[in-house]
Amino acid sequence: MTAARTNILNHKQINQMIIRMAYQVYESNMDASDIVIAGVAERGGFIGELLFKALKEISPAKVNYISLNDAVPKDFKGKTVVLTDDVLNTGATLINIMGPLVNAGVVKLEVAVLADRNHRLFPVHADYKGISMATTLQEHIFFDNSNSDDLQLYLV
């Protein structure tokens, strides 16, 4: 990225937020026997893998991770699914995935994002979020995971 950018979250803060979200997912799903963390696209998948690892450490439930880069698997019957993405902006990406997941038989569907921009065009909300920011339509939030040892969230 060549545009001027402002650091919103550093590596340590991002990791702390992932751990906090994992505890929130656990507390909200204590009765669930099977939880699937489903990462949306590349950066949402990265967040999903981090959340999966943190949740697996604290939850006695069966916790699995799946990447939703291509298609939604057909068999989610009776499972709790937590969709993960890096930034929730309009909700378009997530709403396109929700229908097939509901049709696949999920018992509960939740959303976890690192950053929520509050610019909804579709009725999607984050159940778990690292940070919520009101931004202008011209501003963008960029999650930089190019170096897994130095994760950063920027306002561009």
Secondary structure, DSSP 8 states (H G I E B T S, - for coil): --S--EEEE-HHHHHHHHHHHHHHHHHHTTT-SEEEEEE-HHHHHHHHHHHHHHHHHH--SEEEEEE-SS---S--TT-EEEEEEEEESSSHHHHHHHHHHHHTT-SEEEEEEEEE----SSS---SEEEEE----TT--EEEE-SSTTS-EEEE-
